[in-house]
Amino acid sequence: EEAQTNRSPTEKMVDSFARLYTPIVVFMAFIMVTVPWFISAELGREWCLRGLIIIVIACPCALTISTPVTYAAGLAATAQ
């Protein structure tokens, strides 16, 4: 219980970064998906795909998941 309430500085940094990073990425992808449709349908289709790729690649889930994995790898290396 105490281990869950005490968070490491790395976890706090990742959470604060994701709090700012996530809305920026979602807004950027939203603009990429919507604005080109006003220019042409072909351009809209192309940029819709690019916007979805941005969301998948820039997903903050990778940042959030990487912190516990790093700790687990460090613990496993220390245990050996």
N, C-alpha and C positions, 0 to 999 in steps of 0.2 A: 504494500500500500504506500509506504513511504517512498519507495523507489519510483513509483508512478508519479508522485507529486513533485519530487525533485528532478528537474530536467537539466541536462548538461548545457553548457554554453553553445555547443554546436547545434543542438536541437532548437534552442531559442533563436539562434541566428537564422536557421533554415525556415522556421515558422515566420519570423518577421520578414524575411526576404520573400517568401511565398505570398504573404499578405499583400505585398505591393506588386509582385510579379504577375500573379494570376489575373487580376483585373486588366492589367496592361495587355497581356497576351490575348485575353478574350476579346477586348475592345479592338485590338489590331486585327484579329481574325474576322470579327464582325464587319469591320470596314472593308477588308479584303473580299469578303463574300458578297456584300450588298452593293457597294459603289459601282463596280464594273458592269452590273446589270443595266445601269442607266445609260451606259455607252453603247453596248451591243450584247446580244444574247450569246454569241460565240465567246466573246471576251468574258462574259459573266460565268459561263461554264468553266472556262480555263481557270479563272481566279477563285471560283468556288472550291475547286479541287486544291488549289494552293492554300486557301484559308483553312481547309480541313487538315491539310498536312501540317500547317503551323501549329494547330491545336494539338495534334498527336505528338509532334516532335518536342514542342515546348511545354509539354504537360508537367506541372509541378509535382505530380505524383512521383515522378522519378527522383526528384529531390527529397521528397518526404520519405520514400522507401529506402533511399540510399543510406540515410543516417543510421537506422537500426542494423542494416546489413553490414555497415562498416564496423559498428561496435561488436557484432557477432563474430566477424572475421578476426577482429583484434583479440577478443576473448579466446577464440579457438587457437590462435597463434600463441597466446600467452599460456594456455593450458598445456601445450606441447612442450 
